[in-house]
Amino acid sequence: MKKTDKYLKLVEWSEEDGCYVGTCPGLIYGGVHGDNEAEVYRELCETVAEAIELYEADGKPLPPATANKEYSGRFVLRVDKELHRQVAIRALRSGESLNSYCQKILKKAIAEG
């Protein structure tokens, strides 16, 4: 297994940007954009490999792996697996733990409610 295989790589269509956006939450911030989904994925894979090389060149430990993670669908509150996955990815993107992210959005919902 290559080191790059340990990180979740997402390519999604963005209505807001009008193109495909490739991201690797937890490893890189920002992403790769383009009109061709396969090309965006290829560029994203290269970007992930470069990010890992930079971590290693700087002597920094790699962030925890994000790929192939099994989600139980439960974190005190039971939710469906897809919602768990989506919330976990948003937490990764914001640089927070799942617990901290959920506390933040729940507090915000209560304050607005």
C-alpha positions as CSV (number, residue, x, y, z in Angstrom):
1,M,0.0,0.0,0.0
2,K,1.3,3.4,-0.9
3,K,1.2,6.2,1.6
4,T,-1.2,8.1,-0.6
5,D,-3.7,5.2,-0.4
6,K,-4.2,6.1,3.3
7,Y,-6.0,9.3,2.5
8,L,-9.6,9.8,1.4
9,K,-9.7,11.6,-1.9
10,L,-13.0,13.2,-2.9
11,V,-14.1,14.6,-6.3
12,E,-17.5,16.2,-6.3
13,W,-19.4,18.5,-8.7
14,S,-19.7,22.0,-7.3
15,E,-22.8,23.9,-8.5
16,E,-21.3,27.0,-6.9
17,D,-18.0,26.7,-8.8
18,G,-19.5,25.2,-11.9
19,C,-16.8,22.5,-12.0
20,Y,-15.5,19.4,-10.3
21,V,-13.6,20.0,-7.1
22,G,-11.1,17.4,-5.7
23,T,-10.2,17.5,-2.0
24,C,-8.3,15.4,0.5
25,P,-9.7,16.4,3.9
26,G,-7.3,16.2,6.8
27,L,-4.2,16.3,4.6
28,I,-4.5,19.3,2.3
29,Y,-6.5,22.5,2.4
30,G,-8.1,23.8,-0.7
31,G,-8.3,21.5,-3.7
32,V,-8.1,20.8,-7.4
33,H,-10.6,22.2,-9.8
34,G,-11.5,21.3,-13.4
35,D,-14.2,20.4,-16.0
36,N,-13.0,16.7,-16.4
37,E,-13.8,14.5,-13.4
38,A,-11.0,12.0,-14.2
39,E,-8.4,14.7,-14.8
40,V,-9.3,16.4,-11.5
41,Y,-8.9,13.0,-9.7
42,R,-5.5,12.5,-11.4
43,E,-4.3,15.9,-10.4
44,L,-5.6,15.4,-6.8
45,C,-3.6,12.2,-6.5
46,E,-0.5,14.1,-7.6
47,T,-1.2,16.9,-5.1
48,V,-1.7,14.3,-2.3
49,A,1.7,12.7,-3.2
50,E,3.4,16.1,-3.2
51,A,1.8,17.0,0.2
52,I,3.2,13.8,1.7
53,E,6.6,14.5,0.2
54,L,6.5,18.0,1.8
55,Y,5.5,16.6,5.2
56,E,8.4,14.1,5.0
57,A,10.9,16.7,3.7
58,D,10.0,19.0,6.7
59,G,10.3,16.1,9.1
60,K,6.7,16.5,10.2
61,P,4.5,13.5,11.1
62,L,1.8,12.7,8.6
63,P,-1.8,13.4,9.7
64,P,-3.9,10.4,10.7
65,A,-5.1,8.3,7.8
66,T,-8.6,9.1,6.5
67,A,-9.2,6.4,3.8
68,N,-11.1,3.1,4.4
69,K,-12.3,4.2,7.8
70,E,-15.3,2.4,8.9
71,Y,-18.1,4.5,10.4
72,S,-20.3,2.9,12.9
73,G,-23.2,5.3,12.3
74,R,-23.3,6.2,16.0
75,F,-21.7,8.8,18.2
76,V,-23.9,8.9,21.3
77,L,-26.7,9.9,18.9
78,R,-27.6,7.3,16.3
79,V,-27.6,8.5,12.7
80,D,-27.5,6.8,9.4
81,K,-24.1,5.9,8.0
82,E,-24.1,8.4,5.2
83,L,-24.9,11.3,7.5
84,H,-22.1,10.2,9.8
85,R,-19.7,10.1,6.8
86,Q,-20.8,13.6,5.7
87,V,-20.4,15.1,9.2
88,A,-17.1,13.4,9.7
89,I,-15.8,14.8,6.4
90,R,-17.0,18.3,7.3
91,A,-15.2,18.0,10.6
92,L,-12.0,17.0,8.8
93,R,-12.3,19.9,6.4
94,S,-12.7,22.3,9.3
95,G,-9.7,20.7,11.2
96,E,-11.8,19.6,14.1
97,S,-12.6,16.4,15.8
98,L,-16.0,14.9,15.1
99,N,-17.1,15.6,18.7
100,S,-15.9,19.3,18.6
101,Y,-17.6,19.9,15.2
102,C,-20.9,18.3,16.4
103,Q,-20.8,20.3,19.6
104,K,-20.3,23.5,17.6
105,I,-23.1,22.9,15.1
106,L,-25.5,21.7,17.8
107,K,-24.8,24.8,19.9
108,K,-25.3,27.0,16.9
109,A,-28.6,25.3,16.1
110,I,-29.8,25.7,19.7
111,A,-28.8,29.4,19.7
112,E,-30.7,30.1,16.4
113,G,-33.7,28.0,17.5
